Amino acid sequence: MPCYRASSSRPCADILFCFPSSLHSENEFTFLLPLFPRRFMMWPMTPRTLQFTLSSLRTSRLGLFRSLDFKQCTAELILRGCYQAELGYPRQMCSTPSLLTPGCDVGRDIIQNSKEVLSLLQGKNPAFKPVLAIIQAGDDNLMQEVNQNLAEEAGLNITHICLPADSSEDEIIDEILKINEDTRIHGLALQISETSFSNKILNALKPEKDVDGVTDVNLGKLVRGDAHECFVSPVARAVIELLEKSGVNLDGKKILVIGAHGSLEATLQCLFQRKGSMTMSSQWKTPQLQSKLHEADIVILGSPKPEEIPLSWIQPGTTVLNCSHDFLSGKLGCSSPGVHGTGPIAEDVSLLAAALRIQNMVSSRRRWFREQQYRRWRLHCLKLQPLSPVPSDIEISRAQTPKAVDILAKEIGLLADEIEIYGKSKAKVRLSLLERLKDQADGKYVLVAGITPTPLGEGKSTVTIGLVQALTAHLNVNSFACLRQPSQGPTFGVKGGAAGGGYAQVIPMEEFNLHLTGDIHAITAANNLLAAAIDTRILHENTQTDKALYNRLVASVNGVREFSKIQLARLKKLGINKTDPSALTEEEMRKFARLDIDPSTITWQRVMDTNDRFLRKITIGQGNTEKGFSRQAQFDIAVASEVMAVLALTDSLTDMKERLGRMVVASDRNGQPVTTGDLGVTGALTVLMKDAIKPNLMQTLEGTPVFVHAGPFANIAHGNSSVLADKIALKLVGEEGYVVTEAGFGADIGMEKFFNIKCRASGLVPSVVVLVATVRALKMHGGGPSVTAGVPLKKEYTEENLQLVADGCCNLEKQIQIAQLFGVPVVVALNVFRTDTRAEIDLVCELAKRAGAFNAVPCYHWSIGGKGSVDLAQAVREAASKKSRFQFLYDVQLPIVEKIRTIAQAVYGAEDIELSPEAQSKIDRYTEQGFGNLPICMAKTHLSLSHQPDKKGVPKDFVLPISDVRASIGAGFIYPLVGTEMEIPFQDTSLA
């Protein structure tokens, strides 16, 4: 049997690949070159040009062939480049010159098309470069180089993970799972022995990265007819492509698939059936194999032919294609003779399969790129079946089964790698979404505020939920609610939870009100770590020499001593331009090591998320180990921590770290501010907060999306949910959608801070203010009896009393005027209770419109869900269509005192302000330290427009007392304390 042999005595690894003369053009030849390793050369060959070709190759610039002397060379005896040939392969392993042409043509077109598609995608996103990973068990250098060259030609990156040939199932799965979670890798293929292809391994692949179409998910989609949404086996597709490009009409043909298993067998059967072929499957040891081979028009070999099966069983004219695993991997040797067909198709499909795998990879990235763009929601809303009388909130919550949060996320356009699931009903959303949708226009921005409330609250959260349920579940408009996370203090105190109420709630209610995903716990840990660092630093500075302190701060690690990044920042702040720890003078070491904190100026307090009134004033440092260093301190409620304010106002992880580092905790004995960065704990705080920065995704009773994130109080902090939650939601709803967020307490507190603090930080412009009122609260402001939590309401609140309502509308009118100071239209939402009469409802709506409201609408969401707030939703949409004339109340460059006075007079209606000596001293200090240009966050009672909780309606002729002033430099505001406002609430006798 003739074969090629090299006459050289030295072993020769260089191989000549001769392709048929039908490859005429230089372009065709150039295309084929990159597909094979450098030691291979491909050349169109005819008997006449063979000698010339061999001569040329010996002197070619590639230098591939040296001193080759072939004994026999004819055009019919060529080695194909589709699998690893070795010198000495017999003639039956080769095919005739005309057989490979269709595969080369198709492969060239596929790679060229893939290259063009990638080029278009990269034009829109220059950083876009897909990466294909191939896990390979054993040595298969030929296919590795073929894959590498194909990928390079198409413009892909490729990475090989090479494992030992005897790698266990678990070792292979471990590598698969790593790649599944690697966002830098977009496709994954397996190049392992056929015996290693277990279901456990194949289904370990993420379906969206499975470019070989071997997972059950991709196979299921193919069988279901969703081929455009899945990956199809490149080998199976190559078989179909080669047959069709060679002019074979598959309709009515009898196809026999022999020795194929699993995904390849299923895919071949499915594809052939779609082409109208009659497909049979068989194994090599099937007793009726010979008769089946006689009947078949086309035979597909899914595994190597055993030697005992004679070639004579295959009828002349039958087309045979070999797509067995070993054949495709180039591992077929002379001991396993192949089968060649006498039909017009080459049995080898590996080159074309490799090109189709690249095409799958490009299709995957094109699909990924399309998914990165904004998509209209495909939201499935949950049905409500309201009962009368309305059951308790917890009963309603537990009666509704929420959607799985991953399904909700997919419905609103979140990608699988953009969420982190916590249980069944909660998930965190990664900030990478903002980069993906950075070019998407924002939706409309709606703020829900309220009149001055009773101690029972007037239902701003309930209105917020009712409004988004109406918009999305009943008007088919994309909308998102953005709420604060409730503090455990009020949840177990007088106020109770904050998930809404009745048939307008966030569910599950218990998950919402308790712990959620642990953000407040993270804030507590970060806050108290900083508090501990402050007292520890003072203790160490009081008990150690300069040198000992310096050595403790800049310790030698493995014999190397160097400054950390944050220490280098402190050196720069001190004006010390040195980077070598040993180069500092004694004076420089002292300045670096000693913060010299004045204990009397410490403003950083420990926090806890419980209303423990006995911790409002404490003494710390009474243990013997503290060596007599003790001082007066206090606990605040966790949500009053500046860390919470930083979380609510930050717009990125980097920004949060910078803000945490800027937080001022005290002053030194020279009056200069001491920051978290000076203490060197910024990194530690950021690590504790790295997950808390991601907004939490939940849903309403009607299955519409809700972000729950951050929870600063409005009376002692700025009282708004996070900027990040709002920004992400505004991208997700799209340009025609609505984001509805809520500000704490009355418009004089939460809304004023929303505009002057939050909108300054975010740069977002509100479209509408929804002002929530209740007949109950208006009666209280009109002179009704006091309202006390836990005490039954007096008859004035349960019976019609138009005079009390009319008199109390002065508070509503004032709150409308406050909103108008900022140039934003106001829609009044009257949260209707079952004791309210039609006359009272009509009176409130009429007086609200007279006071300047764009519209005033009664709302019934508490009793019937979103359907009861459709009128409100329509009014909001109409108001949002008007052009916003938003403006801030004051210029931040004004002196601190003037900004405080502006808020007191324009918002609260005070005649003037009165500063205590301590407050004046703090203002002078903050101004001197360079913090005078920050906005103001007033810490004031929420129960009155004035500083006196019992003064209802619209108090007049009062002077606003400022007892103290503090600075939240990291958050970015100055907060004056009005009167005796406490930073940890009371706890009731019985827990809620």
C-alpha positions, -999 to 999 in steps of 0.1 A, spaced: 0 0 0 17 32 -11 24 59 15 47 89 21 80 83 37 108 107 44 142 94 33 161 115 58 176 95 86 165 121 112 129 120 124 108 145 105 77 160 121 69 183 91 39 172 71 27 183 37 -10 189 33 -21 189 -3 -55 203 -11 -74 199 -44 -68 222 -74 -102 236 -70 -87 260 -45 -77 285 -71 -73 319 -56 -47 334 -33 -75 344 -9 -86 309 -5 -51 297 1 -45 326 26 -76 317 45 -66 281 50 -31 289 63 -41 301 97 -62 271 104 -33 247 109 -1 246 130 29 263 116 47 230 108 20 222 83 18 236 47 -13 234 25 -11 237 -12 -34 231 -42 -20 200 -60 -22 184 -94 1 158 -108 18 183 -132 26 208 -105 36 183 -78 73 184 -85 73 222 -88 54 224 -55 78 202 -36 107 222 -50 91 254 -39 84 241 -5 120 231 1 131 268 -5 99 285 9 103 313 35 84 291 59 113 266 59 89 238 67 103 210 45 139 201 43 155 172 23 122 154 18 123 127 -9 89 111 -16 90 78 -33 55 80 -46 33 111 -50 1 111 -69 -29 135 -67 -50 107 -54 -27 99 -25 -29 130 -3 -30 135 35 -59 156 47 -53 184 72 -85 179 91 -70 156 117 -35 148 129 -18 127 102 15 110 107 40 99 81 31 63 73 -7 65 73 -20 40 47 -40 50 17 -74 41 32 -69 69 57 -68 94 28 -96 107 5 -97 118 -30 -89 154 -40 -124 166 -46 -139 155 -13 -128 183 10 -138 213 -10 -173 219 5 -160 219 40 -132 244 33 -155 267 15 -181 267 43 -154 270 70 -139 299 52 -172 317 49 -181 310 86 -148 323 99 -150 354 77 -186 361 87 -177 356 124 -148 381 120 -171 407 104 -198 403 132 -171 407 159 -158 437 141 -192 453 141 -197 446 178 -163 459 187 -171 491 168 -199 497 193 -178 486 223 -141 487 217 -133 468 249 -155 439 237 -133 408 230 -149 374 237 -129 347 253 -134 309 246 -120 285 271 -113 249 262 -108 223 289 -85 196 275 -76 164 293 -45 148 278 -22 159 249 -39 169 217 -16 196 204 -29 195 169 -65 204 178 -52 229 203 -33 247 176 -62 244 151 -86 260 177 -61 287 185 -55 296 149 -92 296 140 -99 318 170 -72 343 161 -84 345 125 -119 353 137 -107 378 163 -114 358 194 -92 352 224 -88 316 234 -75 299 266 -67 263 271 -69 246 304 -48 215 301 -55 187 326 -38 153 328 -54 126 307 -64 106 337 -82 135 354 -111 124 375 -147 135 370 -145 158 401 -113 175 389 -129 183 355 -160 196 371 -140 218 395 -124 235 364 -158 238 348 -173 255 378 -144 280 380 -149 290 344 -187 292 349 -182 320 374 -154 338 355 -171 367 339 -141 372 316 -148 339 298 -178 338 275 -177 303 261 -166 269 272 -158 237 253 -146 203 265 -119 183 247 -118 152 268 -120 114 262 -153 100 252 -154 79 283 -152 111 304 -184 125 289 -208 119 318 -241 137 324 -226 151 356 -198 167 337 -218 179 308 -245 195 329 -220 212 351 -215 237 322 -235 269 323 -259 266 294 -251 302 282 -214 292 279 -220 258 264 -208 265 229 -208 227 220 -245 224 229 -241 194 252 -261 205 282 -297 193 288 -309 229 287 -295 235 252 -307 201 240 -342 207 254 -345 241 236 -334 225 203 -360 197 206 -386 222 215 -379 242 184 -360 271 200 -328 267 181 -323 304 179 -322 306 217 -297 278 223 -263 263 211 -265 235 186 -237 209 185 -211 222 159 -203 186 149 -239 178 141 -243 211 123 -211 204 103 -226 171 91 -257 188 78 -237 217 63 -213 194 44 -242 173 30 -262 203 19 -233 222 4 -224 191 -16 -259 191 -32 -274 163 -13 -312 166 -9 -319 153 26 -357 152 22 -367 115 23 -332 102 28 -326 73 51 -300 82 77 -282 57 99 -264 70 129 -240 44 143 -223 44 176 -233 79 186 -243 86 222 -258 114 243 -260 149 229 -245 141 195 -270 114 188 -300 135 200 -289 165 180 -282 146 148 -316 129 150 -334 163 156 -316 181 128 -321 153 102 -358 150 111 -362 188 106 -348 182 71 -374 155 63 -350 126 66 -358 92 82 -333 87 109 -323 55 126 -299 50 154 -278 19 160 -249 6 180 -220 -13 164 -231 -46 180 -267 -44 169 -276 -78 153 -295 -61 124 -266 -37 116 -258 -52 82 -294 -49 69 -296 -13 83 -264 -4 65 -277 -18 32 -309 3 35 -291 36 45 -284 64 20 -261 82 44 -242 67 73 -229 88 102 -202 72 123 -205 84 159 -176 62 172 -147 43 156 -156 12 135 -147 -21 152 -123 -42 130 -148 -71 129 -173 -50 109 -164 -54 72 -165 -25 49 -184 -46 24 -216 -41 45 -217 -6 33 -234 -4 -1 -216 13 -30 -227 49 -34 -235 53 3 -222 86 18 -202 80 50 -193 108 74 -171 101 104 -177 123 134 -165 100 161 -148 116 191 -114 100 183 -116 109 147 -123 145 154 -96 147 180 -70 133 155 -63 102 176 -72 76 150 -44 53 142 -37 25 118 -50 -1 142 -85 14 139 -91 16 102 -115 43 91 -143 40 66 -143 61 35 -174 68 15 -177 64 -22 -202 93 -23 -194 129 -29 -188 139 7 -156 137 28 -161 118 60 -141 142 81 -160 171 96 -136 183 123 -124 214 105 -159 226 98 -170 217 133 -142 238 147 -152 267 126 -189 263 137 -178 262 173 -162 297 167 -195 307 151 -214 295 182 -190 315 203 -196 347 182 -234 341 183 -232 338 220 -214 371 223 -239 388 199 -267 375 220 -249 387 251 -243 421 235 -280 423 226 -290 414 262 -268 442 275 -291 467 258 -323 477 275 -353 454 268 -390 459 274 -402 441 305 -421 408 302 -435 410 336 -460 384 349 -480 401 376 -496 383 405 -533 383 409 -550 396 441 -582 383 456 -590 410 482 -612 400 511 -636 421 531 -631 429 558 -594 433 551 -574 407 570 -542 417 590 -511 426 571 -493 394 580 -522 373 569 -524 390 535 -486 387 531 -486 350 539 -516 343 517 -497 354 485 -470 333 470 -442 355 456 -424 347 424 -389 333 426 -366 363 427 -345 350 398 -376 349 376 -386 384 387 -350 396 379 -352 381 344 -386 396 337 -373 432 344 -341 427 323 -315 418 348 -289 393 336 -281 361 356 -246 374 366 -261 407 379 -279 392 408 -269 375 440 -298 354 454 -306 353 491 -331 325 496 -362 324 474 -375 360 476 -345 383 479 -315 391 458 -288 417 457 -282 435 424 -246 441 413 -236 476 404 -221 464 370 -256 470 356 -250 507 356 -221 503 332 -242 480 310 -271 504 307 -251 536 309 -265 548 275 -301 540 285 -323 571 291 -337 574 326 -374 570 334 -395 595 353 -386 602 390 -414 604 415 -411 613 452 -437 603 477 -438 626 508 -465 635 533 -481 660 555 -470 662 592 -480 627 604 -496 614 635 -475 590 656 -493 562 637 -479 572 603 -501 582 573 -492 554 548 -465 568 525 -450 534 520 -485 520 514 -492 547 488 -458 541 472 -466 504 468 -501 510 457 -489 535 430 -464 511 414 -489 482 416 -514 505 397 -488 516 371 -474 482 363 -501 456 371 -531 477 358 -517 502 334 -489 481 319 -463 508 326 -428 498 338 -424 511 374 -401 504 403 -406 512 440 -375 523 460 -379 520 497 -358 523 528 -349 492 549 -367 495 583 -348 497 615 -353 469 640 -359 497 666 -392 510 653 -402 476 640 -403 463 676 -413 497 689 -444 519 686 -444 523 648 -440 487 637 -428 475 603 -425 495 571 -435 470 543 -467 489 535 -501 476 545 -533 459 535 -532 449 498 -503 472 491 -473 455 506 -438 443 499 -436 405 504 -426 385 523 -433 409 550 -411 392 576 -382 391 553 -386 428 546 -389 439 582 -363 416 598 -326 414 589 -333 414 551 -298 407 537 -279 420 567 -271 455 555 -279 472 588 -258 446 606 -229 454 583 -233 491 591 -234 483 628 -202 463 625 -184 490 605 -195 518 628 -185 500 660 -151 489 645 -143 525 640 -155 534 675 -132 508 689 -103 520 668 -107 555 681 -105 545 718 -77 520 712 -56 546 694 -60 570 723 -50 543 747 -19 533 727 -7 569 723 -11 575 760 10 544 769 37 541 743 68 560 731 69 575 697 93 548 684 72 519 698 40 534 683 57 539 649 70 504 649 36 491 657 20 510 629 46 502 603 55 467 612 81 445 594 64 417 575 88 388 564 117 412 569 102 439 547 89 472 561 68 495 539 40 519 541 5 509 530 -14 531 505 -35 547 532 -4 555 553 12 571 522 -19 592 519 -15 603 555 21 612 549 11 633 520 -15 650 541 12 658 566 35 672 539 60 643 543 71 633 508 89 600 517 81 564 509 109 546 529 98 540 565 134 541 576 140 575 561 117 595 584 132 617 610 122 614 647 99 644 644 83 630 612 78 597 629 61 614 658 38 635 635 29 603 616 23 581 646 4 604 669 -31 616 661 -33 634 695 -71 631 696 -89 654 721 -114 631 738 -138 659 745 -142 664 707 -151 629 698 -184 628 678 -183 592 667 -206 571 688 -213 534 691 -246 521 676 -271 493 679 -303 486 660 -325 484 692 -344 511 711 -323 506 743 -329 539 762 -305 530 789 -275 533 765 -281 569 756 -255 579 781 -228 555 792 -192 555 807 -166 535 788 -131 523 798 -138 513 834 -119 480 832 -84 477 847 -68 470 814 -78 504 801 -54 519 826 -77 546 839 -87 560 806 -125 564 807 -149 589 792 -186 596 788 -201 582 756 -234 571 742 -252 547 718 -272 559 688 -297 539 668 -278 521 639 -296 539 611 -284 572 625 -248 562 619 -229 583 593 -220 549 577 -257 546 568 -258 581 553 -227 573 533 -244 541 520 -275 560 510 -256 588 492 -227 570 475 -228 561 438 -200 535 435 -177 513 456 -148 537 450 -169 567 460 -180 548 492 -145 541 502 -135 577 497 -165 589 517 -157 565 545 -122 577 546 -134 614 549 -156 608 579 -145 631 607 -146 614 641 -129 640 664 -105 669 664 -69 668 676 -56 691 703 -47 717 677 -83 718 665 -77 699 632 -101 672 621 -92 636 626 -106 613 600 -112 576 594 -83 577 569 -60 591 596 -69 561 618 -61 538 589 -93 518 590 -109 529 557 -102 496 540 -116 476 568 -148 495 568 -151 492 530 -147 454 532 -175 452 558 -197 473 535 -188 457 502 -220 437 499 -243 462 517 -237 486 488 -257 464 465 -295 472 464 -319 445 475 -345 433 451 -380 422 463 -416 424 450 -450 437 458 -481 417 464 -489 420 427 -454 409 417 -440 443 407 -403 450 415 -391 468 446 -356 479 457 -351 480 494 -318 498 502 -305 519 530 -326 533 558 -316 566 574 -341 582 597 -356 614 584 -357 632 618 -321 626 627 -306 618 593 -316 626 557 -344 600 555 -342 586 520 -334 553 503 -301 550 484 -290 569 453 -278 537 438 -312 520 440 -328 550 423 -302 551 396 -304 514 388 -342 515 388 -343 545 365 -323 526 339 -343 494 343 -377 510 338 -367 527 306 -375 562 293 -412 557 296 -412 541 330 -414 554 365 -393 551 397 -413 559 428 -392 565 459 -403 576 494 -390 603 518 -394 599 555 -420 618 576 -435 651 564 -425 671 534 -408 696 557 -383 669 567 -378 640 543 -387 659 511 -366 690 519 -336 667 525 -344 647 494 -341 678 473 -313 697 490 -291 667 499 -299 636 479 -306 654 446 -274 673 449 -254 641 455 -271 621 427 -277 648 401 -312 634 395 -341 657 388 -376 647 402 -406 649 380 -435 648 405 -441 649 442 -469 628 456 -481 643 489 -498 618 511 -526 630 534 -552 613 556 -584 625 570 -572 613 604 -541 635 604 -559 665 590 -584 663 619 -556 662 643 -541 693 628 -575 709 629 -577 707 666 -587 671 672 -577 651 703 -541 638 706 -534 605 688 -514 580 708 -501 547 695 -518 517 711 -548 538 723 -581 536 705 -590 567 684 -615 592 698 -649 595 681 -638 627 663 -616 605 641 -642 578 634 -672 600 627 -677 627 601 -664 661 611 -660 685 582 -649 714 603 -619 696 618 -609 685 583 -612 720 569 -592 735 597 -565 709 595 -560 714 558 -537 743 567 -510 718 572 -517 702 538 -516 737 522 -482 744 539 -467 712 527 -479 719 491 -462 753 493 -430 737 505 -429 714 475 -436 743 452 -405 761 466 -385 735 446 -405 740 413 -420 704 413 -457 697 406 -476 682 435 -503 654 433 -521 649 466 -529 613 474 -556 610 500 -550 576 517 -586 566 524 -596 548 556 -628 529 560 -642 555 585 -637 583 560 -669 597 545 -674 608 509 -680 644 521 -647 645 539 -628 630 510 -643 655 485 -635 684 508 -599 674 511 -594 670 474 -611 703 467 -590 723 493 -558 706 480 -564 718 444 -572 753 457 -539 753 475 -520 747 443 -519 709 439 -518 697 403 -544 672 412 -558 655 443 -570 618 442 -585 595 468 -567 561 470 -581 527 479 -550 505 475 -551 494 511 -584 476 506 -582 464 470 -545 468 459 -532 485 428 -567 488 412 -575 513 440 -547 536 429 -552 537 391 -566 572 393 -535 583 412 -513 566 387 -530 584 358 -527 618 377 -490 611 383 -484 603 346 -501 635 335 -482 656 360 -449 640 350 -455 650 314 -451 686 324 -417 702 322 -399 702 356 -387 736 369 -367 720 397 -344 743 418 -326 740 451 -337 760 481 -303 775 489 -268 779 476 -244 757 494 -218 784 494 -238 804 519 -225 804 555 -238 776 576 -259 798 598 -276 814 567 -285 779 553 -300 769 586 -320 801 588 -333 797 552 -347 762 561 -362 774 594 -380 803 578 -389 791 544 -398 755 553 -408 755 589 -422 790 591 -400 801 620 -393 838 627 -356 831 633 -331 807 648 -313 807 681 -279 791 684 -266 777 717 -230 786 725 -220 750 717 -237 751 684 -220 784 675 -186 770 685 -191 739 663 -202 761 634 -171 782 638 -149 751 640 -164 734 609 -161 766 589 -125 770 599 -118 734 589 -132 740 554 -166 723 558 -188 754 555 -199 746 519 -219 715 527 -257 712 526 -277 711 559 -295 681 574 -318 693 602 -324 668 631 -359 678 642 -391 663 655 -413 649 627 -445 655 647 -447 693 641 -434 719 617 -418 735 647 -394 720 673 -423 713 697 -441 680 689 -474 692 704 -477 722 681 -500 710 653 -513 726 621 -490 755 610 -473 769 641 -464 806 640 -443 831 659 -416 807 671 -379 808 672 -361 776 662 -335 766 689 -303 749 676 -288 731 706 -258 715 688 -243 711 654 -225 680 641 -208 672 608 -211 641 586 -182 650 563 -181 616 546 -218 617 539 -215 653 529 -237 674 552 -238 694 584 -266 684 608 -279 708 634 -298 693 663 -331 712 669 -342 713 705 -337 680 723 -341 656 694 -327 622 705 -306 599 684 -320 567 699 -358 563 701 -380 552 731 -390 515 734 -426 508 744 -434 485 773 -446 456 751 -427 447 719 -447 451 687 
